[in-house]
């Protein structure tokens, strides 16, 4: 028996979609903003470090012109209200970037396109946790738990992350009169 993964079918379709796998980047201390910024036509501007405001642009269009989804659910309803750049990489299996026309299954009217974050699902019960440490006291803790009852088919999944950075250093400056 042989078959093809959904990502191969999507890549071979007539849709204007770019697929980005995150398996290689999950072992690095990077966030999704850094990975997406490497993609042609994608720009991410940050106002500061971890957790700061960011602006995502796709082929020059940004803000309300580009919509974000997690497994087809709008990202703001999925609990990631801070934006796509701060989503932990290990929470995402691949990223689908749709330029221009948004597929009908997303039900969105974004002029510039859409970004769908596809999370990975395993059969049965599983979980994972990670801790990332960086300069300036930066810490990122992520956790993921998935429960599945084989008899009833009931399924539940939860994911959480916590970001922290010191970002409050004393600076001595002479203030002119």
TIRO-2110 file (N, C-alpha, C; in Angstrom, 1 decimal):
// TIRO-2110
0.9, -1.2, 0.0, N, 1, A
0.0, 0.0, 0.0, CA, 1, A
0.9, 1.2, 0.0, C, 1, A
0.6, 2.1, -0.9, N, 2, A
1.3, 3.4, -0.9, CA, 2, A
0.3, 4.5, -1.0, C, 2, A
0.8, 5.7, -0.5, N, 3, A
-0.1, 6.9, -0.6, CA, 3, A
0.8, 8.1, -0.6, C, 3, A
0.1, 9.2, -0.7, N, 4, A
0.8, 10.5, -0.7, CA, 4, A
0.3, 11.3, 0.5, C, 4, A
1.2, 12.1, 1.0, N, 5, A
0.8, 13.0, 2.1, CA, 5, A
0.0, 14.2, 1.5, C, 5, A
-0.9, 14.8, 2.4, N, 6, A
-1.7, 15.9, 2.0, CA, 6, A
-0.9, 17.0, 1.4, C, 6, A
0.3, 17.2, 2.0, N, 7, A
1.2, 18.3, 1.6, CA, 7, A
1.6, 18.1, 0.1, C, 7, A
1.9, 16.9, -0.3, N, 8, A
2.2, 16.7, -1.7, CA, 8, A
1.1, 17.0, -2.7, C, 8, A
-0.1, 16.6, -2.3, N, 9, A
-1.3, 16.9, -3.1, CA, 9, A
-1.5, 18.4, -3.2, C, 9, A
-1.3, 19.1, -2.1, N, 10, A
-1.5, 20.6, -2.1, CA, 10, A
-0.4, 21.3, -2.9, C, 10, A
0.8, 20.8, -2.8, N, 11, A
1.9, 21.4, -3.6, CA, 11, A
1.7, 21.2, -5.1, C, 11, A
1.1, 20.0, -5.5, N, 12, A
0.8, 19.8, -6.9, CA, 12, A
-0.5, 20.4, -7.4, C, 12, A
-1.3, 21.0, -6.6, N, 13, A
-2.5, 21.6, -7.0, CA, 13, A
-2.3, 22.9, -7.8, C, 13, A
-3.4, 23.4, -8.3, N, 14, A
-3.3, 24.7, -9.1, CA, 14, A
-3.3, 25.9, -8.2, C, 14, A
-3.4, 25.7, -6.9, N, 15, A
-3.4, 26.9, -6.0, CA, 15, A
-2.0, 27.6, -5.9, C, 15, A
-2.1, 28.9, -5.7, N, 16, A
-0.8, 29.6, -5.5, CA, 16, A
-0.4, 29.5, -4.0, C, 16, A
0.2, 28.4, -3.7, N, 17, A
0.6, 28.1, -2.3, CA, 17, A
2.0, 27.8, -2.2, C, 17, A
2.6, 28.3, -1.1, N, 18, A
4.0, 28.0, -0.7, CA, 18, A
4.0, 27.2, 0.6, C, 18, A
4.6, 26.0, 0.6, N, 19, A
4.7, 25.2, 1.8, CA, 19, A
6.0, 25.3, 2.5, C, 19, A
6.0, 25.4, 3.8, N, 20, A
7.2, 25.5, 4.6, CA, 20, A
7.2, 24.5, 5.7, C, 20, A
8.1, 23.5, 5.6, N, 21, A
8.2, 22.5, 6.7, CA, 21, A
9.0, 23.0, 7.8, C, 21, A
8.6, 22.6, 9.0, N, 22, A
9.3, 23.2, 10.2, CA, 22, A
10.1, 22.1, 10.9, C, 22, A
10.2, 20.9, 10.4, N, 23, A
10.9, 19.8, 11.1, CA, 23, A
12.3, 20.1, 11.4, C, 23, A
13.0, 20.7, 10.5, N, 24, A
14.5, 21.0, 10.7, CA, 24, A
14.6, 22.2, 11.7, C, 24, A
13.7, 23.1, 11.7, N, 25, A
13.8, 24.3, 12.5, CA, 25, A
13.3, 24.1, 14.0, C, 25, A
12.7, 22.9, 14.2, N, 26, A
12.2, 22.7, 15.6, CA, 26, A
13.3, 22.4, 16.6, C, 26, A
14.4, 22.0, 16.1, N, 27, A
15.6, 21.8, 17.0, CA, 27, A
16.4, 23.0, 17.3, C, 27, A
16.0, 24.1, 16.7, N, 28, A
16.8, 25.4, 16.8, CA, 28, A
15.9, 26.3, 17.7, C, 28, A
16.6, 27.3, 18.3, N, 29, A
15.9, 28.3, 19.1, CA, 29, A
15.5, 29.5, 18.2, C, 29, A
14.4, 29.2, 17.5, N, 30, A
13.9, 30.2, 16.6, CA, 30, A
12.4, 30.2, 16.7, C, 30, A
11.8, 31.4, 16.4, N, 31, A
10.3, 31.4, 16.4, CA, 31, A
9.8, 31.4, 14.9, C, 31, A
8.5, 31.4, 14.8, N, 32, A
7.9, 31.3, 13.5, CA, 32, A
8.2, 32.5, 12.6, C, 32, A
8.4, 33.7, 13.3, N, 33, A
8.6, 34.9, 12.5, CA, 33, A
10.0, 34.8, 11.8, C, 33, A
11.0, 34.3, 12.4, N, 34, A
12.3, 34.1, 11.8, CA, 34, A
12.2, 33.2, 10.6, C, 34, A
11.4, 32.1, 10.7, N, 35, A
11.3, 31.1, 9.6, CA, 35, A
10.5, 31.7, 8.5, C, 35, A
9.5, 32.4, 8.7, N, 36, A
8.7, 33.0, 7.7, CA, 36, A
9.4, 34.1, 7.0, C, 36, A
10.2, 34.8, 7.7, N, 37, A
11.0, 36.0, 7.1, CA, 37, A
11.9, 35.5, 6.0, C, 37, A
12.3, 34.2, 6.0, N, 38, A
13.2, 33.7, 5.0, CA, 38, A
12.5, 33.4, 3.7, C, 38, A
11.2, 33.4, 3.7, N, 39, A
10.4, 33.1, 2.5, CA, 39, A
10.3, 34.3, 1.6, C, 39, A
10.4, 34.1, 0.3, N, 40, A
10.3, 35.1, -0.7, CA, 40, A
8.9, 35.8, -0.6, C, 40, A
8.9, 37.1, -0.6, N, 41, A
7.7, 37.9, -0.6, CA, 41, A
7.1, 38.1, 0.8, C, 41, A
7.7, 37.5, 1.8, N, 42, A
7.2, 37.7, 3.2, CA, 42, A
8.1, 38.6, 4.0, C, 42, A
7.6, 39.5, 4.7, N, 43, A
8.3, 40.4, 5.5, CA, 43, A
7.8, 40.5, 6.9, C, 43, A
8.6, 40.5, 7.9, N, 44, A
8.2, 40.7, 9.3, CA, 44, A
9.0, 41.8, 9.9, C, 44, A
8.3, 42.8, 10.4, N, 45, A
9.0, 43.9, 11.0, CA, 45, A
8.6, 43.9, 12.5, C, 45, A
9.6, 44.0, 13.4, N, 46, A
9.3, 43.9, 14.8, CA, 46, A
9.7, 45.2, 15.5, C, 46, A
8.9, 45.6, 16.5, N, 47, A
9.2, 46.8, 17.2, CA, 47, A
10.2, 46.6, 18.3, C, 47, A
10.6, 45.4, 18.6, N, 48, A
11.6, 45.1, 19.6, CA, 48, A
11.9, 43.6, 19.6, C, 48, A
12.1, 43.1, 20.8, N, 49, A
12.5, 41.6, 20.9, CA, 49, A
11.3, 40.7, 21.0, C, 49, A
11.5, 39.7, 21.8, N, 50, A
10.4, 38.6, 21.9, CA, 50, A
9.2, 39.2, 22.5, C, 50, A
8.0, 39.0, 21.9, N, 51, A
6.7, 39.4, 22.4, CA, 51, A
6.4, 40.8, 22.0, C, 51, A
7.2, 41.5, 21.3, N, 52, A
6.9, 42.9, 20.9, CA, 52, A
6.0, 42.9, 19.7, C, 52, A
5.4, 44.0, 19.4, N, 53, A
4.5, 44.1, 18.3, CA, 53, A
5.3, 43.8, 17.0, C, 53, A
4.6, 43.1, 16.1, N, 54, A
5.2, 42.8, 14.8, CA, 54, A
4.2, 43.1, 13.7, C, 54, A
4.7, 43.2, 12.5, N, 55, A
3.9, 43.5, 11.3, CA, 55, A
4.3, 42.5, 10.2, C, 55, A
3.3, 41.7, 9.8, N, 56, A
3.5, 40.7, 8.8, CA, 56, A
3.1, 41.3, 7.4, C, 56, A
3.9, 41.2, 6.4, N, 57, A
3.4, 41.6, 5.1, CA, 57, A
3.7, 40.5, 4.1, C, 57, A
2.8, 40.3, 3.2, N, 58, A
2.8, 39.3, 2.1, CA, 58, A
2.7, 40.0, 0.8, C, 58, A
3.8, 40.0, 0.0, N, 59, A
3.8, 40.7, -1.3, CA, 59, A
3.4, 42.1, -1.2, C, 59, A
3.8, 42.8, -0.1, N, 60, A
3.5, 44.2, 0.1, CA, 60, A
2.2, 44.5, 0.8, C, 60, A
1.3, 43.5, 1.0, N, 61, A
0.1, 43.7, 1.7, CA, 61, A
0.2, 43.2, 3.1, C, 61, A
-0.5, 44.0, 4.0, N, 62, A
-0.3, 43.6, 5.4, CA, 62, A
-1.6, 43.9, 6.2, C, 62, A
-1.5, 43.7, 7.5, N, 63, A
-2.6, 44.0, 8.4, CA, 63, A
-3.9, 43.2, 8.1, C, 63, A
-5.0, 43.9, 7.9, N, 64, A
-6.3, 43.2, 7.6, CA, 64, A
-6.3, 42.5, 6.2, C, 64, A
-5.4, 42.8, 5.4, N, 65, A
-5.4, 42.2, 4.0, CA, 65, A
-4.9, 40.8, 4.0, C, 65, A
-4.3, 40.3, 5.1, N, 66, A
-3.7, 39.0, 5.1, CA, 66, A
-4.4, 38.3, 6.4, C, 66, A
-4.9, 37.1, 6.2, N, 67, A
-5.6, 36.4, 7.3, CA, 67, A
-4.7, 35.3, 7.8, C, 67, A
-4.8, 34.9, 9.1, N, 68, A
-4.0, 33.9, 9.7, CA, 68, A
-4.9, 32.8, 10.3, C, 68, A
-4.5, 31.5, 10.1, N, 69, A
-5.3, 30.4, 10.5, CA, 69, A
-4.4, 29.4, 11.2, C, 69, A
-5.0, 28.6, 12.1, N, 70, A
-4.4, 27.5, 12.7, CA, 70, A
-5.3, 26.3, 12.5, C, 70, A
-4.9, 25.4, 11.6, N, 71, A
-5.7, 24.2, 11.2, CA, 71, A
-7.1, 24.7, 10.7, C, 71, A
-7.1, 25.8, 9.9, N, 72, A
-8.3, 26.3, 9.3, CA, 72, A
-9.2, 27.2, 10.3, C, 72, A
-8.7, 27.4, 11.5, N, 73, A
-9.5, 28.2, 12.5, CA, 73, A
-8.7, 29.5, 12.6, C, 73, A
-9.4, 30.7, 12.5, N, 74, A
-8.7, 32.0, 12.6, CA, 74, A
-7.8, 32.0, 13.9, C, 74, A
-6.6, 32.5, 13.7, N, 75, A
-5.5, 32.4, 14.7, CA, 75, A
-5.9, 33.1, 16.0, C, 75, A
-6.7, 34.2, 15.9, N, 76, A
-7.1, 34.9, 17.1, CA, 76, A
-8.1, 34.1, 17.9, C, 76, A
-8.8, 33.2, 17.3, N, 77, A
-9.8, 32.3, 18.1, CA, 77, A
-9.0, 31.1, 18.6, C, 77, A
-7.8, 30.8, 18.1, N, 78, A
-7.1, 29.6, 18.6, CA, 78, A
-6.2, 29.9, 19.7, C, 78, A
-6.2, 31.1, 20.3, N, 79, A
-5.4, 31.5, 21.5, CA, 79, A
-4.1, 32.1, 21.2, C, 79, A
-3.8, 32.5, 20.0, N, 80, A
-2.5, 33.1, 19.7, CA, 80, A
-2.8, 34.5, 19.3, C, 80, A
-3.3, 35.3, 20.2, N, 81, A
-3.7, 36.7, 19.9, CA, 81, A
-2.5, 37.7, 19.6, C, 81, A
-1.3, 37.3, 20.0, N, 82, A
-0.1, 38.2, 19.8, CA, 82, A
0.4, 38.2, 18.4, C, 82, A
-0.1, 37.3, 17.5, N, 83, A
0.4, 37.3, 16.1, CA, 83, A
1.1, 36.1, 15.7, C, 83, A
1.3, 35.9, 14.5, N, 84, A
2.0, 34.7, 13.9, CA, 84, A
3.5, 34.6, 14.2, C, 84, A
4.1, 35.8, 14.4, N, 85, A
5.6, 35.8, 14.6, CA, 85, A
6.0, 35.2, 16.0, C, 85, A
5.1, 35.2, 16.9, N, 86, A
5.4, 34.6, 18.3, CA, 86, A
5.0, 33.2, 18.5, C, 86, A
4.4, 32.6, 17.5, N, 87, A
4.0, 31.2, 17.7, CA, 87, A
5.2, 30.3, 17.8, C, 87, A
5.3, 29.4, 18.7, N, 88, A
6.5, 28.5, 18.8, CA, 88, A
6.5, 27.6, 17.6, C, 88, A
7.7, 27.3, 17.1, N, 89, A
7.9, 26.5, 16.0, CA, 89, A
7.5, 25.0, 16.2, C, 89, A
7.7, 24.5, 17.4, N, 90, A
7.4, 23.1, 17.6, CA, 90, A
5.9, 22.9, 17.8, C, 90, A
5.0, 24.0, 17.7, N, 91, A
3.6, 23.8, 17.7, CA, 91, A
3.1, 23.6, 16.3, C, 91, A
3.9, 23.7, 15.3, N, 92, A
3.5, 23.7, 13.9, CA, 92, A
4.3, 22.7, 13.1, C, 92, A
3.6, 21.9, 12.3, N, 93, A
4.2, 20.9, 11.4, CA, 93, A
4.7, 21.6, 10.1, C, 93, A
3.8, 22.4, 9.5, N, 94, A
4.1, 23.1, 8.3, CA, 94, A
3.3, 24.3, 8.2, C, 94, A
3.7, 25.2, 7.3, N, 95, A
3.0, 26.5, 7.1, CA, 95, A
2.6, 26.6, 5.7, C, 95, A
1.4, 26.9, 5.4, N, 96, A
0.9, 27.1, 4.0, CA, 96, A
0.6, 28.6, 3.8, C, 96, A
1.3, 29.1, 2.8, N, 97, A
1.1, 30.5, 2.5, CA, 97, A
0.4, 30.6, 1.2, C, 97, A
-0.8, 31.2, 1.2, N, 98, A
-1.6, 31.4, 0.0, CA, 98, A
-1.5, 32.8, -0.4, C, 98, A
-1.1, 33.0, -1.6, N, 99, A
-0.9, 34.4, -2.2, CA, 99, A
-2.1, 34.7, -3.0, C, 99, A
-2.7, 35.9, -2.8, N, 100, A
-3.8, 36.4, -3.6, CA, 100, A
-5.1, 35.7, -3.1, C, 100, A
-5.7, 34.9, -4.0, N, 101, A
-7.0, 34.3, -3.7, CA, 101, A
-6.9, 33.3, -2.6, C, 101, A
-7.8, 33.5, -1.6, N, 102, A
-7.9, 32.6, -0.4, CA, 102, A
-8.8, 31.4, -0.7, C, 102, A
-8.4, 30.2, -0.5, N, 103, A
-9.3, 29.0, -0.7, CA, 103, A
-10.6, 29.2, 0.1, C, 103, A
-11.7, 28.7, -0.5, N, 104, A
-13.0, 28.8, 0.0, CA, 104, A
-13.2, 28.1, 1.4, C, 104, A
-12.4, 27.1, 1.7, N, 105, A
-12.6, 26.4, 3.0, CA, 105, A
-12.2, 27.3, 4.2, C, 105, A
-11.5, 28.4, 3.9, N, 106, A
-11.1, 29.2, 5.0, CA, 106, A
-12.2, 30.3, 5.3, C, 106, A
-13.1, 30.5, 4.3, N, 107, A
-14.2, 31.4, 4.5, CA, 107, A
-13.7, 32.8, 4.8, C, 107, A
-12.6, 33.3, 4.3, N, 108, A
-12.1, 34.6, 4.6, CA, 108, A
-12.1, 35.5, 3.3, C, 108, A
-12.1, 36.8, 3.5, N, 109, A
-12.1, 37.7, 2.4, CA, 109, A
-10.8, 38.6, 2.4, C, 109, A
-9.7, 37.9, 2.5, N, 110, A
-8.4, 38.6, 2.6, CA, 110, A
-7.9, 38.9, 1.2, C, 110, A
-7.7, 40.1, 0.9, N, 111, A
-7.2, 40.5, -0.4, CA, 111, A
-5.8, 40.1, -0.7, C, 111, A
-4.9, 40.1, 0.3, N, 112, A
-3.5, 39.8, 0.1, CA, 112, A
-3.2, 38.3, 0.1, C, 112, A
-4.0, 37.5, 0.8, N, 113, A
-3.7, 36.1, 0.9, CA, 113, A
-4.0, 35.6, 2.3, C, 113, A
-3.5, 34.4, 2.6, N, 114, A
-3.7, 33.8, 3.9, CA, 114, A
-2.6, 32.9, 4.3, C, 114, A
-2.4, 32.7, 5.6, N, 115, A
-1.3, 31.9, 6.1, CA, 115, A
-2.0, 30.9, 7.0, C, 115, A
-1.9, 29.6, 6.7, N, 116, A
-2.5, 28.5, 7.5, CA, 116, A
-1.4, 27.8, 8.2, C, 116, A
-1.4, 27.7, 9.5, N, 117, A
-0.4, 26.9, 10.3, CA, 117, A
-1.1, 25.6, 10.6, C, 117, A
-0.4, 24.5, 10.1, N, 118, A
-0.9, 23.2, 10.3, CA, 118, A
-0.1, 22.5, 11.4, C, 118, A
-0.9, 22.1, 12.5, N, 119, A
-0.2, 21.4, 13.6, CA, 119, A
-0.2, 19.9, 13.3, C, 119, A
0.7, 19.2, 14.0, N, 120, A
0.8, 17.8, 13.8, CA, 120, A
-0.1, 17.0, 14.8, C, 120, A
-0.7, 16.0, 14.3, N, 121, A
-1.5, 15.1, 15.1, CA, 121, A
-0.9, 13.7, 15.0, C, 121, A
-0.8, 13.1, 16.2, N, 122, A
-0.3, 11.7, 16.2, CA, 122, A
-1.5, 10.8, 16.7, C, 122, A
-1.5, 9.5, 16.4, N, 123, A
-2.5, 8.6, 16.8, CA, 123, A
-2.3, 8.3, 18.3, C, 123, A
-3.4, 8.2, 19.1, N, 124, A
-3.3, 7.9, 20.5, CA, 124, A
-3.0, 9.1, 21.4, C, 124, A
-2.5, 8.8, 22.5, N, 125, A
-2.1, 9.8, 23.5, CA, 125, A
-0.7, 10.1, 23.4, C, 125, A
-0.4, 11.4, 23.4, N, 126, A
1.0, 11.9, 23.3, CA, 126, A
1.2, 13.2, 24.0, C, 126, A
2.4, 13.6, 24.2, N, 127, A
2.6, 14.9, 24.7, CA, 127, A
4.1, 15.4, 24.5, C, 127, A
4.4, 16.6, 24.6, N, 128, A
5.7, 17.1, 24.5, CA, 128, A
5.9, 18.4, 25.3, C, 128, A
7.1, 18.7, 25.6, N, 129, A
7.4, 19.9, 26.3, CA, 129, A
8.8, 20.4, 25.9, C, 129, A
9.0, 21.7, 25.9, N, 130, A
10.3, 22.2, 25.5, CA, 130, A
10.6, 23.5, 26.3, C, 130, A
11.9, 23.8, 26.4, N, 131, A
12.4, 25.0, 27.0, CA, 131, A
13.5, 25.6, 26.2, C, 131, A
13.4, 26.9, 25.8, N, 132, A
14.4, 27.6, 25.0, CA, 132, A
14.9, 28.7, 25.8, C, 132, A
16.2, 28.9, 25.9, N, 133, A
16.8, 30.0, 26.6, CA, 133, A
17.6, 30.8, 25.6, C, 133, A
17.6, 32.1, 25.8, N, 134, A
18.4, 33.0, 24.9, CA, 134, A
19.0, 34.1, 25.7, C, 134, A
19.6, 35.1, 24.9, N, 135, A
20.3, 36.2, 25.6, CA, 135, A
19.3, 37.2, 26.2, C, 135, A
19.7, 38.0, 27.1, N, 136, A
18.9, 39.0, 27.7, CA, 136, A
17.8, 38.4, 28.6, C, 136, A
18.1, 37.2, 29.1, N, 137, A
17.1, 36.6, 30.0, CA, 137, A
15.9, 36.0, 29.3, C, 137, A
16.0, 35.8, 28.0, N, 138, A
14.8, 35.3, 27.2, CA, 138, A
14.6, 33.8, 27.5, C, 138, A
13.3, 33.5, 27.8, N, 139, A
12.9, 32.1, 28.1, CA, 139, A
11.6, 31.9, 27.3, C, 139, A
11.5, 30.7, 26.7, N, 140, A
10.2, 30.3, 26.1, CA, 140, A
10.0, 28.8, 26.5, C, 140, A
8.8, 28.6, 27.1, N, 141, A
8.4, 27.3, 27.6, CA, 141, A
7.2, 26.9, 26.8, C, 141, A
7.2, 25.7, 26.2, N, 142, A
6.0, 25.3, 25.4, CA, 142, A
5.6, 23.9, 25.9, C, 142, A
4.3, 23.6, 25.8, N, 143, A
3.8, 22.3, 26.2, CA, 143, A
2.7, 21.9, 25.3, C, 143, A
2.5, 20.6, 25.1, N, 144, A
1.5, 20.1, 24.2, CA, 144, A
1.0, 18.7, 24.7, C, 144, A
-0.3, 18.5, 24.8, N, 145, A
-0.9, 17.3, 25.3, CA, 145, A
-2.0, 16.9, 24.5, C, 145, A
-2.0, 15.6, 24.0, N, 146, A
-3.1, 15.1, 23.2, CA, 146, A
-3.6, 13.8, 23.8, C, 146, A
-4.9, 13.7, 23.9, N, 147, A
-5.6, 12.5, 24.4, CA, 147, A
-6.5, 12.0, 23.4, C, 147, A
-6.5, 10.7, 23.2, N, 148, A
-7.5, 10.1, 22.3, CA, 148, A
-7.9, 8.7, 22.9, C, 148, A
-9.2, 8.5, 22.9, N, 149, A
-9.8, 7.3, 23.4, CA, 149, A
-10.1, 6.4, 22.2, C, 149, A
-9.5, 5.3, 22.0, N, 150, A
-9.6, 4.5, 20.8, CA, 150, A
-11.1, 3.9, 20.7, C, 150, A
-11.6, 3.6, 21.8, N, 151, A
-13.0, 2.9, 21.8, CA, 151, A
-14.1, 3.9, 21.4, C, 151, A
-14.1, 5.1, 21.9, N, 152, A
-15.1, 6.0, 21.6, CA, 152, A
-14.7, 7.0, 20.5, C, 152, A
-13.5, 7.1, 20.2, N, 153, A
-13.0, 8.1, 19.2, CA, 153, A
-12.9, 9.5, 19.7, C, 153, A
-13.1, 9.7, 21.0, N, 154, A
-13.1, 11.0, 21.6, CA, 154, A
-11.6, 11.6, 21.5, C, 154, A
-11.5, 12.8, 21.2, N, 155, A
-10.2, 13.4, 21.0, CA, 155, A
-10.1, 14.8, 21.7, C, 155, A
-9.1, 15.1, 22.4, N, 156, A
-8.9, 16.4, 23.0, CA, 156, A
-7.4, 16.8, 22.9, C, 156, A
-7.1, 18.0, 22.7, N, 157, A
-5.8, 18.5, 22.6, CA, 157, A
-5.6, 19.9, 23.2, C, 157, A
-4.6, 20.1, 23.9, N, 158, A
-4.3, 21.4, 24.4, CA, 158, A
-2.8, 21.8, 24.2, C, 158, A
-2.6, 23.0, 24.0, N, 159, A
-1.2, 23.5, 23.8, CA, 159, A
-1.1, 24.8, 24.5, C, 159, A
0.1, 25.1, 25.1, N, 160, A
0.3, 26.3, 25.8, CA, 160, A
1.8, 26.7, 25.6, C, 160, A
2.0, 28.0, 25.7, N, 161, A
3.4, 28.5, 25.7, CA, 161, A
3.5, 29.8, 26.5, C, 161, A
4.7, 30.0, 27.1, N, 162, A
4.9, 31.1, 27.9, CA, 162, A
6.3, 31.7, 27.5, C, 162, A
6.3, 33.0, 27.2, N, 163, A
7.5, 33.8, 26.8, CA, 163, A
7.8, 34.8, 27.9, C, 163, A
9.1, 34.9, 28.1, N, 164, A
9.6, 35.9, 29.1, CA, 164, A
10.9, 36.5, 28.6, C, 164, A
11.1, 37.8, 28.8, N, 165, A
12.4, 38.4, 28.5, CA, 165, A
12.6, 39.5, 29.5, C, 165, A
13.8, 39.7, 30.0, N, 166, A
14.0, 40.7, 31.1, CA, 166, A
13.7, 42.1, 30.5, C, 166, A
14.3, 42.6, 29.5, N, 167, A
14.1, 43.8, 28.8, CA, 167, A
13.9, 45.0, 29.7, C, 167, A
14.5, 45.0, 30.9, N, 168, A
14.3, 46.2, 31.8, CA, 168, A
15.7, 46.5, 32.4, C, 168, A
16.6, 46.9, 31.6, N, 169, A
18.0, 47.2, 32.1, CA, 169, A
18.1, 48.7, 32.4, C, 169, A
18.9, 49.0, 33.5, N, 170, A
19.2, 50.3, 33.9, CA, 170, A
20.2, 50.9, 32.9, C, 170, A
20.0, 52.2, 32.5, N, 171, A
20.9, 52.9, 31.7, CA, 171, A
21.1, 54.3, 32.3, C, 171, A
22.4, 54.7, 32.4, N, 172, A
22.7, 56.0, 33.0, CA, 172, A
23.0, 56.9, 31.8, C, 172, A
22.2, 58.0, 31.8, N, 173, A
22.3, 58.9, 30.7, CA, 173, A
22.2, 60.3, 31.3, C, 173, A
23.1, 61.2, 30.8, N, 174, A
23.0, 62.6, 31.2, CA, 174, A
21.9, 63.3, 30.4, C, 174, A
21.0, 63.9, 31.1, N, 175, A
19.9, 64.6, 30.4, CA, 175, A
20.3, 66.1, 30.3, C, 175, A
20.3, 66.6, 29.0, N, 176, A
20.7, 68.1, 28.9, CA, 176, A
19.6, 69.0, 29.3, C, 176, A
20.0, 70.2, 29.8, N, 177, A
19.1, 71.2, 30.3, CA, 177, A
18.4, 71.8, 29.1, C, 177, A
END
